[in-house]
């Protein structure tokens, strides 16, 4: 967190993060207490507040992705499908789609076996977070991901508003 405290000179610069809730810095003040908060929505908001307070710079706009970045992948399952070729992978994707039907990806819970990445790995064992995740999001329709993930959408909207006159 010490690196966040450096002062930058450009007044019209904004700094942001995209950290998943499980990727919080180990030296984040109050991290243990924060992680004990059972409501992940409140935990995420509190994490952003702590990061903003620690940054000591009004130009800092922290964003913590509720649950995991893989929640965004859940919003782009049609694009993930385009990267899968084996029948068992496609069947697993269909099962995953059924598993999360009617849920917003950001609301998929964070249980030991039900977090977004765990769901992906359970249904698609050959899923590789560092390969399939970024590639899925690279080809995903941003409007589709934003529509499915209201918290992520609010952050992107806020970033877009920074350049507005």
GUTIKE-243993 format. One record per residue (C-alpha): residue in one letter; x, y, z; chain; residue number from 1. Coordinates in Angstrom, 3 decimals, padded with zeros to 6 digits. Example, Ala and Ser with C-alpha at 12.3 -4.5 7.8 and 13.67 -1.06 7.14 Angstrom:
<pt res="a" px="012.300" py="-004.500" pz="007.800" chain="A" n="1"/>
<pt res="s" px="013.670" py="-001.060" pz="007.140" chain="A" n="2"/>
//
This chain:
<pt res="x" px="000.000" py="000.000" pz="000.000" chain="A" n="1"/>
<pt res="x" px="002.947" py="002.346" pz="000.506" chain="A" n="2"/>
<pt res="x" px="003.272" py="002.771" pz="-003.268" chain="A" n="3"/>
<pt res="x" px="-000.215" py="004.294" pz="-003.380" chain="A" n="4"/>
<pt res="x" px="000.962" py="007.183" pz="-001.225" chain="A" n="5"/>
<pt res="x" px="003.346" py="008.597" pz="-003.790" chain="A" n="6"/>
<pt res="x" px="002.294" py="012.026" pz="-004.988" chain="A" n="7"/>
<pt res="x" px="001.864" py="012.585" pz="-008.696" chain="A" n="8"/>
<pt res="x" px="002.051" py="016.051" pz="-010.183" chain="A" n="9"/>
<pt res="x" px="-000.619" py="016.101" pz="-012.920" chain="A" n="10"/>
<pt res="x" px="-003.845" py="017.488" pz="-011.390" chain="A" n="11"/>
<pt res="x" px="-006.039" py="016.144" pz="-014.200" chain="A" n="12"/>
<pt res="x" px="-004.810" py="012.575" pz="-013.742" chain="A" n="13"/>
<pt res="x" px="-006.943" py="009.866" pz="-012.155" chain="A" n="14"/>
<pt res="x" px="-005.560" py="006.598" pz="-010.872" chain="A" n="15"/>
<pt res="x" px="-007.652" py="003.482" pz="-010.579" chain="A" n="16"/>
<pt res="x" px="-007.391" py="-000.185" pz="-009.786" chain="A" n="17"/>
<pt res="x" px="-009.058" py="-003.356" pz="-010.898" chain="A" n="18"/>
<pt res="x" px="-008.316" py="-005.733" pz="-008.052" chain="A" n="19"/>
<pt res="x" px="-010.466" py="-008.723" pz="-007.334" chain="A" n="20"/>
<pt res="x" px="-011.702" py="-009.058" pz="-003.791" chain="A" n="21"/>
<pt res="x" px="-009.348" py="-011.999" pz="-003.209" chain="A" n="22"/>
<pt res="x" px="-006.355" py="-010.103" pz="-004.574" chain="A" n="23"/>
<pt res="x" px="-006.298" py="-007.408" pz="-001.918" chain="A" n="24"/>
<pt res="x" px="-002.775" py="-006.386" pz="-000.873" chain="A" n="25"/>
<pt res="x" px="-001.518" py="-008.394" pz="002.103" chain="A" n="26"/>
<pt res="x" px="-000.495" py="-005.162" pz="003.846" chain="A" n="27"/>
<pt res="x" px="-003.907" py="-003.492" pz="003.451" chain="A" n="28"/>
<pt res="x" px="-004.733" py="-001.977" pz="006.856" chain="A" n="29"/>
<pt res="x" px="-007.568" py="-003.836" pz="008.548" chain="A" n="30"/>
<pt res="x" px="-007.437" py="-006.656" pz="005.980" chain="A" n="31"/>
<pt res="x" px="-008.194" py="-009.421" pz="008.510" chain="A" n="32"/>
<pt res="x" px="-011.250" py="-007.567" pz="009.840" chain="A" n="33"/>
<pt res="x" px="-012.346" py="-006.740" pz="006.326" chain="A" n="34"/>
<pt res="x" px="-012.149" py="-010.359" pz="005.216" chain="A" n="35"/>
<pt res="x" px="-014.308" py="-011.412" pz="008.148" chain="A" n="36"/>
<pt res="x" px="-017.238" py="-009.333" pz="006.794" chain="A" n="37"/>
<pt res="x" px="-019.702" py="-011.961" pz="005.500" chain="A" n="38"/>
<pt res="x" px="-021.518" py="-009.645" pz="003.063" chain="A" n="39"/>
<pt res="x" px="-019.268" py="-009.441" pz="000.007" chain="A" n="40"/>
<pt res="x" px="-020.972" py="-006.305" pz="-001.274" chain="A" n="41"/>
<pt res="x" px="-020.190" py="-004.450" pz="001.970" chain="A" n="42"/>
<pt res="x" px="-016.717" py="-006.019" pz="002.067" chain="A" n="43"/>
<pt res="x" px="-015.991" py="-004.751" pz="-001.448" chain="A" n="44"/>
<pt res="x" px="-017.191" py="-001.221" pz="-000.687" chain="A" n="45"/>
<pt res="x" px="-015.180" py="-001.151" pz="002.547" chain="A" n="46"/>
<pt res="x" px="-012.062" py="-002.350" pz="000.703" chain="A" n="47"/>
<pt res="x" px="-012.413" py="000.504" pz="-001.792" chain="A" n="48"/>
<pt res="x" px="-012.857" py="002.987" pz="001.052" chain="A" n="49"/>
<pt res="x" px="-009.726" py="001.718" pz="002.804" chain="A" n="50"/>
<pt res="x" px="-007.688" py="001.883" pz="-000.401" chain="A" n="51"/>
<pt res="x" px="-008.929" py="005.433" pz="-001.095" chain="A" n="52"/>
<pt res="x" px="-008.091" py="006.510" pz="002.453" chain="A" n="53"/>
<pt res="x" px="-004.632" py="004.942" pz="002.287" chain="A" n="54"/>
<pt res="x" px="-003.888" py="006.566" pz="-001.057" chain="A" n="55"/>
<pt res="x" px="-004.270" py="010.046" pz="000.477" chain="A" n="56"/>
<pt res="x" px="-004.890" py="011.493" pz="-002.963" chain="A" n="57"/>
<pt res="x" px="-008.294" py="012.685" pz="-004.194" chain="A" n="58"/>
<pt res="x" px="-007.392" py="011.621" pz="-007.726" chain="A" n="59"/>
<pt res="x" px="-007.378" py="007.964" pz="-006.656" chain="A" n="60"/>
<pt res="x" px="-010.440" py="005.947" pz="-007.768" chain="A" n="61"/>
<pt res="x" px="-010.118" py="002.425" pz="-006.406" chain="A" n="62"/>
<pt res="x" px="-012.203" py="-000.376" pz="-007.856" chain="A" n="63"/>
<pt res="x" px="-012.420" py="-003.808" pz="-006.297" chain="A" n="64"/>
<pt res="x" px="-014.226" py="-006.449" pz="-008.328" chain="A" n="65"/>
<pt res="x" px="-016.748" py="-008.189" pz="-006.108" chain="A" n="66"/>
<pt res="x" px="-015.834" py="-011.832" pz="-005.810" chain="A" n="67"/>
<pt res="x" px="-013.340" py="-012.321" pz="-008.618" chain="A" n="68"/>
<pt res="x" px="-012.486" py="-011.040" pz="-012.069" chain="A" n="69"/>
<pt res="x" px="-013.939" py="-014.359" pz="-013.250" chain="A" n="70"/>
<pt res="x" px="-017.380" py="-012.878" pz="-012.516" chain="A" n="71"/>
<pt res="x" px="-016.783" py="-010.805" pz="-015.645" chain="A" n="72"/>
<pt res="x" px="-015.994" py="-014.003" pz="-017.555" chain="A" n="73"/>
<pt res="x" px="-019.354" py="-015.407" pz="-016.426" chain="A" n="74"/>
<pt res="x" px="-020.908" py="-012.405" pz="-018.181" chain="A" n="75"/>
<pt res="x" px="-019.178" py="-013.412" pz="-021.416" chain="A" n="76"/>
<pt res="x" px="-019.857" py="-017.145" pz="-021.662" chain="A" n="77"/>
<pt res="x" px="-020.731" py="-016.972" pz="-025.395" chain="A" n="78"/>
<pt res="x" px="-017.231" py="-015.631" pz="-026.054" chain="A" n="79"/>
<pt res="x" px="-015.682" py="-018.302" pz="-023.825" chain="A" n="80"/>
<pt res="x" px="-017.568" py="-020.890" pz="-025.876" chain="A" n="81"/>
<pt res="x" px="-015.702" py="-019.768" pz="-028.989" chain="A" n="82"/>
<pt res="x" px="-012.442" py="-020.877" pz="-027.339" chain="A" n="83"/>
<pt res="x" px="-013.634" py="-024.348" pz="-026.400" chain="A" n="84"/>
<pt res="x" px="-013.651" py="-027.221" pz="-028.819" chain="A" n="85"/>
<pt res="x" px="-013.930" py="-030.511" pz="-026.949" chain="A" n="86"/>
<pt res="x" px="-017.392" py="-031.948" pz="-026.347" chain="A" n="87"/>
<pt res="x" px="-016.846" py="-032.279" pz="-022.598" chain="A" n="88"/>
<pt res="x" px="-015.809" py="-028.617" pz="-022.420" chain="A" n="89"/>
<pt res="x" px="-018.905" py="-027.523" pz="-024.342" chain="A" n="90"/>
<pt res="x" px="-021.119" py="-029.750" pz="-022.181" chain="A" n="91"/>
<pt res="x" px="-019.489" py="-028.252" pz="-019.076" chain="A" n="92"/>
<pt res="x" px="-020.135" py="-024.748" pz="-020.369" chain="A" n="93"/>
<pt res="x" px="-023.794" py="-025.630" pz="-020.946" chain="A" n="94"/>
<pt res="x" px="-024.018" py="-026.974" pz="-017.374" chain="A" n="95"/>
<pt res="x" px="-022.348" py="-023.823" pz="-016.021" chain="A" n="96"/>
<pt res="x" px="-024.803" py="-021.673" pz="-017.953" chain="A" n="97"/>
<pt res="x" px="-027.659" py="-023.593" pz="-016.319" chain="A" n="98"/>
<pt res="x" px="-025.993" py="-023.346" pz="-012.874" chain="A" n="99"/>
<pt res="x" px="-025.917" py="-019.553" pz="-012.941" chain="A" n="100"/>
<pt res="x" px="-029.125" py="-018.925" pz="-014.889" chain="A" n="101"/>
<pt res="x" px="-031.054" py="-016.025" pz="-013.414" chain="A" n="102"/>
<pt res="x" px="-028.097" py="-014.743" pz="-011.358" chain="A" n="103"/>
<pt res="x" px="-026.058" py="-011.662" pz="-012.056" chain="A" n="104"/>
<pt res="x" px="-022.397" py="-012.699" pz="-012.412" chain="A" n="105"/>
<pt res="x" px="-021.425" py="-010.279" pz="-009.640" chain="A" n="106"/>
<pt res="x" px="-023.879" py="-012.064" pz="-007.325" chain="A" n="107"/>
<pt res="x" px="-022.436" py="-015.528" pz="-007.863" chain="A" n="108"/>
<pt res="x" px="-021.329" py="-016.264" pz="-004.354" chain="A" n="109"/>
<pt res="x" px="-017.857" py="-016.710" pz="-002.922" chain="A" n="110"/>
<pt res="x" px="-018.116" py="-020.100" pz="-001.270" chain="A" n="111"/>
<pt res="x" px="-015.220" py="-022.489" pz="-001.375" chain="A" n="112"/>
<pt res="x" px="-016.831" py="-024.407" pz="-004.249" chain="A" n="113"/>
<pt res="x" px="-019.120" py="-021.785" pz="-005.740" chain="A" n="114"/>
<pt res="x" px="-016.910" py="-018.761" pz="-006.422" chain="A" n="115"/>
<pt res="x" px="-016.844" py="-017.841" pz="-010.110" chain="A" n="116"/>
<pt res="x" px="-013.414" py="-019.392" pz="-010.745" chain="A" n="117"/>
<pt res="x" px="-014.399" py="-022.575" pz="-008.873" chain="A" n="118"/>
<pt res="x" px="-017.566" py="-022.878" pz="-010.924" chain="A" n="119"/>
<pt res="x" px="-015.590" py="-022.444" pz="-014.143" chain="A" n="120"/>
<pt res="x" px="-013.033" py="-025.072" pz="-013.108" chain="A" n="121"/>
<pt res="x" px="-015.677" py="-027.517" pz="-011.898" chain="A" n="122"/>
<pt res="x" px="-017.560" py="-027.456" pz="-015.171" chain="A" n="123"/>
<pt res="x" px="-014.598" py="-026.844" pz="-017.499" chain="A" n="124"/>
<pt res="x" px="-011.591" py="-028.561" pz="-015.854" chain="A" n="125"/>
<pt res="x" px="-009.241" py="-027.426" pz="-018.621" chain="A" n="126"/>
<pt res="x" px="-010.143" py="-023.767" pz="-018.041" chain="A" n="127"/>
<pt res="x" px="-006.960" py="-021.752" pz="-017.460" chain="A" n="128"/>
<pt res="x" px="-007.596" py="-018.471" pz="-015.632" chain="A" n="129"/>
<pt res="x" px="-004.619" py="-016.680" pz="-017.152" chain="A" n="130"/>
<pt res="x" px="-005.415" py="-017.833" pz="-020.684" chain="A" n="131"/>
<pt res="x" px="-009.151" py="-018.213" pz="-021.106" chain="A" n="132"/>
<pt res="x" px="-010.169" py="-015.354" pz="-018.804" chain="A" n="133"/>
<pt res="x" px="-008.231" py="-012.533" pz="-020.495" chain="A" n="134"/>
<pt res="x" px="-008.919" py="-013.901" pz="-023.986" chain="A" n="135"/>
<pt res="x" px="-012.644" py="-014.180" pz="-023.274" chain="A" n="136"/>
<pt res="x" px="-012.798" py="-010.612" pz="-022.008" chain="A" n="137"/>
<pt res="x" px="-010.658" py="-009.362" pz="-024.889" chain="A" n="138"/>
<pt res="x" px="-013.252" py="-010.526" pz="-027.425" chain="A" n="139"/>
<pt res="x" px="-016.329" py="-009.916" pz="-025.251" chain="A" n="140"/>
<pt res="x" px="-018.793" py="-007.202" pz="-026.044" chain="A" n="141"/>
<pt res="x" px="-018.162" py="-004.607" pz="-023.345" chain="A" n="142"/>
<pt res="x" px="-021.822" py="-003.548" pz="-023.427" chain="A" n="143"/>
<pt res="x" px="-022.835" py="-007.155" pz="-022.714" chain="A" n="144"/>
<pt res="x" px="-020.453" py="-007.417" pz="-019.740" chain="A" n="145"/>
<pt res="x" px="-021.540" py="-004.025" pz="-018.404" chain="A" n="146"/>
<pt res="x" px="-025.232" py="-004.946" pz="-018.670" chain="A" n="147"/>
<pt res="x" px="-024.655" py="-008.149" pz="-016.708" chain="A" n="148"/>
<pt res="x" px="-022.370" py="-006.584" pz="-014.071" chain="A" n="149"/>
<pt res="x" px="-023.876" py="-003.384" pz="-012.621" chain="A" n="150"/>
<pt res="x" px="-021.018" py="-002.704" pz="-010.196" chain="A" n="151"/>
<pt res="x" px="-018.431" py="-003.025" pz="-012.967" chain="A" n="152"/>
<pt res="x" px="-020.646" py="-000.859" pz="-015.186" chain="A" n="153"/>
<pt res="x" px="-020.796" py="001.887" pz="-012.546" chain="A" n="154"/>
<pt res="x" px="-016.986" py="001.947" pz="-012.364" chain="A" n="155"/>
<pt res="x" px="-016.596" py="002.104" pz="-016.166" chain="A" n="156"/>
<pt res="x" px="-019.270" py="004.829" pz="-016.335" chain="A" n="157"/>
<pt res="x" px="-017.398" py="006.828" pz="-013.739" chain="A" n="158"/>
<pt res="x" px="-014.166" py="006.460" pz="-015.727" chain="A" n="159"/>
<pt res="x" px="-015.949" py="007.578" pz="-018.887" chain="A" n="160"/>
<pt res="x" px="-017.322" py="010.621" pz="-017.092" chain="A" n="161"/>
<pt res="x" px="-013.818" py="011.781" pz="-016.198" chain="A" n="162"/>
<pt res="x" px="-013.238" py="013.011" pz="-019.724" chain="A" n="163"/>
<pt res="x" px="-016.619" py="014.701" pz="-020.044" chain="A" n="164"/>
<pt res="x" px="-016.620" py="018.501" pz="-020.335" chain="A" n="165"/>
//
